[in-house]
Amino acid sequence: MGWTELKEAVLAAGGCRIEGTLPDYAVATSTAGPGAGGSGAVFFSVDGRRVRLAIAEGGRATLIPRPDGAARLRCGELELEGRIEPVGLHCPRQAFITVSESCRYRCRYCPVPLQEGRRKSVEECVALVDGVRDRVDAIALTSGVAESIEEEEEYVCRVVRALRDFGLPIGVSIFPTPETPQRLHELGVAEVKFNLEAATPAIFAAHCPDLPFDRVLEALAASVPLFGRGHVFSNVIVGLGETGRELEACIDRLVGMGVVPVLRPLNPVAGCGEYARPDSALLDRAARHLRTRLGEAGLDGGEALTMCAACTGCDLAPWRDL
């Protein structure tokens, strides 16, 4: 028994009970991604590898914290000793900011539109980074679409301009326009993540009927020459109804473009509440296929400076977990 088996089990379980008192620095909250609107999360690490534990009273995993920050994580018969990591904003070592906490598009798998959150001002984003500057190595920006895709891009670019003075690598994940890769590159952004989300165009259309799948592919293809191989990413949700062959074909397509896929286990929320979380065997097969393809292509997700590929808390990342 080791790290990989435990992380797979925890990701498949989806929630974690806390037995004891957490340190003040431990709890992270999310306004985007798989934990948006939840009760918060804790990051547990062992020898530089980490997993994000969504706090849930009925969770199948259990974390037993100690006053010195050490902790024991248990899921079924699997358990390991490790430590609780301090968070910057949203995750360890990064100031990860959701700029617009609402979205006009209602993709079935996404809880963000249900939160009806607000947009952070440029000044507020600067203040948030300034408040954690001593414990972060990077800045990551994501955003819903408050008004339009084009208007959101322009606003996020304003935020990027204001954050450049911190001298930290900045990663950006928004829904792209055709000009987004070039505009972000000209602003000095280090990395981008444009999310296919679904393994096939048909599954994407069923879950995001108002968004163009091909535009994401085009933005990813345009980004690789600008940002470099190993610095362009795309989330692919595992468990939206794709077959194993369809998931592997999607992985192969992205890696063939020079893009590093981030395999995100489905969190059954919003319009996907009736779905099941992907089990540990499925996550393991997908991650091992990705590891093989990355190796063949000479790509290394471990070169990531920002965002999910640098954190790896929510996903089984072959460059760190296998």
C-alpha positions in Angstrom: 0.0 0.0 0.0 1.3 3.4 -0.9 0.5 7.0 -1.9 -1.0 6.2 -5.3 -3.6 3.7 -3.9 -4.6 6.0 -1.1 -5.0 9.1 -3.4 -7.1 7.1 -5.9 -9.3 5.9 -3.1 -9.8 9.4 -1.6 -10.5 10.9 -5.0 -13.1 8.2 -5.7 -14.6 8.7 -2.2 -15.1 12.4 -2.7 -15.4 13.6 0.9 -13.4 13.5 4.1 -14.4 13.6 7.8 -12.2 15.5 10.2 -11.6 13.9 13.6 -10.0 16.6 15.7 -9.1 20.3 15.4 -7.6 21.7 12.2 -4.9 24.3 12.3 -6.0 27.9 11.5 -4.1 27.9 8.3 -5.5 24.7 6.9 -8.9 25.3 5.4 -9.3 26.5 1.8 -12.5 27.6 0.2 -13.4 27.5 -3.5 -15.6 29.7 -5.7 -14.7 27.7 -8.9 -13.7 24.1 -9.8 -15.0 20.9 -8.2 -15.4 22.3 -4.7 -17.3 25.5 -5.5 -19.8 26.3 -2.9 -18.7 23.4 -0.6 -17.7 23.4 3.1 -14.0 24.0 2.4 -11.1 21.6 1.9 -7.8 20.6 3.5 -4.6 19.7 1.7 -2.8 16.7 3.0 0.8 15.9 1.7 3.4 13.2 1.9 6.9 13.7 0.6 5.9 16.6 -1.8 2.7 14.9 -3.1 -0.7 16.2 -2.1 -4.4 15.6 -2.2 -7.2 18.0 -1.6 -9.7 16.7 0.9 -13.2 18.1 0.6 -14.6 18.5 4.1 -17.8 16.4 4.5 -19.4 15.0 7.7 -20.4 11.9 5.8 -17.2 11.4 3.9 -15.7 8.0 3.5 -12.2 9.2 4.1 -11.0 10.4 7.6 -8.3 12.9 8.5 -6.9 12.9 12.0 -5.0 16.1 12.6 -2.5 16.8 15.4 -1.6 20.2 16.9 1.9 20.2 15.2 0.4 20.0 11.7 1.0 16.3 11.3 -2.0 14.1 10.4 -3.1 10.7 9.5 -5.3 10.1 6.4 -7.4 6.9 6.3 -9.7 5.6 3.5 -11.0 2.1 4.1 -8.0 0.0 5.0 -5.5 2.4 3.4 -3.8 5.0 5.6 -0.6 7.1 5.6 1.1 9.6 7.9 1.7 13.1 6.5 1.2 16.8 7.1 -1.5 19.4 6.6 -0.3 22.1 4.2 -0.9 25.8 4.7 -2.9 27.4 1.9 -2.2 30.6 0.0 -5.5 31.3 -1.7 -7.5 28.3 -2.6 -4.5 25.9 -2.6 -0.9 25.7 -1.3 1.9 27.9 -2.7 -0.4 29.8 -5.1 -2.7 32.8 -5.1 -5.5 31.2 -7.0 -8.2 33.8 -7.7 -11.7 33.4 -9.3 -12.2 36.8 -10.8 -15.9 36.5 -11.7 -17.7 34.2 -9.3 -20.7 33.9 -11.6 -21.3 32.6 -15.1 -24.1 33.2 -17.7 -23.5 29.7 -19.1 -25.0 26.9 -17.2 -22.8 23.8 -18.0 -24.4 20.9 -16.3 -21.4 19.7 -14.4 -20.5 23.2 -13.0 -21.8 24.7 -9.7 -20.5 28.2 -10.3 -23.8 29.6 -12.0 -25.7 28.4 -8.9 -23.6 30.5 -6.6 -24.6 33.8 -8.2 -21.3 35.3 -6.9 -19.8 38.6 -7.7 -16.9 40.0 -9.7 -13.8 41.0 -7.8 -12.4 44.4 -8.5 -8.9 44.8 -9.9 -7.9 46.4 -6.7 -9.3 43.5 -4.7 -7.3 41.0 -6.7 -4.2 43.0 -6.0 -4.9 43.1 -2.3 -5.6 39.4 -2.2 -2.2 38.6 -3.7 -0.5 41.1 -1.5 -2.0 39.5 1.6 -0.4 36.1 0.8 2.8 37.2 -1.0 5.0 35.7 1.7 3.7 32.2 1.2 3.0 31.8 -2.6 5.2 31.2 -5.6 2.7 31.8 -8.4 -0.6 33.5 -9.3 -3.4 31.7 -11.0 -6.6 33.3 -12.4 -9.8 31.7 -13.5 -13.2 33.2 -14.1 -16.8 32.6 -15.1 -18.4 34.6 -17.8 -20.3 37.5 -16.2 -21.4 39.3 -19.4 -19.8 37.9 -22.5 -16.7 35.8 -23.4 -15.1 38.9 -25.0 -15.8 41.2 -22.1 -14.5 38.6 -19.6 -11.3 38.3 -21.5 -10.8 42.1 -21.4 -11.5 42.3 -17.7 -9.1 39.4 -16.8 -6.4 41.1 -19.0 -6.8 44.2 -16.8 -6.3 42.1 -13.7 -3.2 40.5 -15.2 -1.7 43.9 -15.9 -2.2 44.9 -12.3 -0.7 41.8 -11.0 2.5 41.8 -13.0 4.3 44.0 -10.5 4.5 41.1 -8.1 7.1 39.4 -10.3 5.4 36.0 -10.0 4.5 33.6 -12.8 0.9 34.0 -13.8 -1.4 31.3 -15.1 -4.8 32.1 -16.7 -7.8 29.8 -17.3 -10.7 31.4 -19.0 -13.0 30.5 -22.0 -11.0 31.8 -24.9 -11.8 34.0 -27.9 -9.7 33.5 -31.0 -7.4 36.3 -29.8 -7.0 35.2 -26.2 -3.7 33.2 -26.5 -1.9 36.0 -28.3 -3.2 38.7 -25.9 -2.3 36.8 -22.8 1.2 36.0 -24.2 1.8 39.7 -24.9 0.9 40.5 -21.3 3.6 38.1 -20.1 1.3 35.3 -18.8 3.4 32.2 -18.2 0.9 29.5 -18.8 -2.7 29.0 -20.0 -5.4 26.4 -19.4 -8.3 26.2 -21.8 -10.7 23.5 -20.8 -12.2 20.9 -23.2 -13.9 19.5 -20.1 -15.6 16.6 -22.0 -13.8 13.9 -23.9 -15.9 14.2 -27.0 -17.7 17.0 -28.8 -21.1 15.2 -28.4 -20.7 15.0 -24.6 -19.6 18.6 -24.5 -22.6 19.7 -26.5 -24.9 17.8 -24.1 -23.5 19.5 -21.1 -22.5 22.9 -22.5 -25.0 23.5 -25.4 -24.2 27.2 -25.7 -20.4 27.0 -26.0 -18.2 26.0 -29.0 -16.0 23.0 -28.4 -13.9 23.6 -31.5 -12.9 27.1 -30.2 -11.2 25.5 -27.2 -9.2 23.2 -29.5 -8.2 26.1 -31.7 -7.0 28.1 -28.7 -5.0 25.2 -27.4 -3.3 24.7 -30.7 -2.5 28.4 -31.0 -1.1 28.5 -27.5 1.6 25.8 -27.7 3.9 27.8 -30.0 3.5 30.9 -27.7 3.8 29.4 -24.2 5.8 26.3 -25.0 5.2 22.6 -24.6 4.5 21.7 -21.0 3.0 25.1 -20.3 -0.4 24.7 -22.0 -3.1 22.6 -20.2 -6.7 21.5 -20.5 -9.0 19.9 -18.0 -10.8 16.8 -19.1 -13.5 15.6 -16.7 -13.5 11.8 -16.1 -16.9 10.4 -15.6 -19.3 12.4 -17.8 -20.3 9.2 -19.7 -17.4 8.8 -22.0 -16.0 5.3 -22.8 -12.5 4.3 -21.9 -11.6 4.4 -25.6 -13.0 7.9 -26.0 -11.1 9.2 -23.0 -7.9 7.8 -24.3 -8.5 9.2 -27.7 -9.0 12.7 -26.2 -5.8 12.3 -24.2 -3.9 11.2 -27.3 -5.2 14.2 -29.3 -4.2 16.7 -26.6 -0.8 15.3 -26.0 -0.2 15.1 -29.8 -0.8 18.9 -29.9 1.7 19.5 -27.1 -1.0 20.1 -24.5 -0.9 18.5 -21.0 -4.3 17.1 -20.0 -5.4 17.5 -16.4 -7.7 14.5 -15.7 -10.4 15.9 -13.3 -12.6 13.4 -11.5 -16.3 14.3 -11.9 -17.8 15.9 -8.8 -21.5 15.0 -9.0 -23.0 18.4 -8.4 -25.3 20.9 -10.2 -26.9 19.1 -13.2 -24.8 16.0 -12.7 -26.1 15.1 -9.3 -27.4 11.7 -10.5 -23.9 10.7 -11.9 -21.5 8.5 -9.9 -18.0 9.5 -9.1 -15.4 7.7 -11.2 -13.9 4.8 -9.3 -10.3 4.3 -8.4 -9.7 1.7 -11.1 -10.9 4.1 -13.8 -8.8 7.0 -12.5 -5.7 4.7 -12.4 -6.2 3.5 -16.0 -6.6 7.0 -17.3 -3.6 8.3 -15.4 -1.4 5.5 -16.6 -2.4 5.9 -20.2 -1.6 9.6 -19.8 1.8 8.8 -18.3 2.7 6.6 -21.3 1.6 9.2 -23.8 3.4 12.1 -22.1 6.6 10.0 -22.0 6.3 9.2 -25.7 5.8 12.8 -26.6 8.6 14.1 -24.3 6.1 16.2 -22.3 6.4 16.6 -18.5 3.5 18.1 -16.5 6.0 18.5 -13.6 7.3 21.6 -15.4 4.1 23.4 -14.6 4.5 26.7 -12.7 0.9 27.5 -12.0 -2.7 26.3 -11.7 -3.9 22.8 -11.4 -1.0 21.0 -12.9 1.4 22.6 -10.4 -0.9 21.9 -7.5 -2.2 18.3 -8.4 -4.4 18.2 -5.3 -7.7 17.5 -7.1 -6.4 15.1 -9.7 -4.3 11.9 -10.2 -1.3 13.5 -11.9 1.1 10.9 -13.3 4.1 13.3 -13.1 3.7 13.3 -9.3 1.4 10.5 -8.1 2.4 7.4 -10.1 
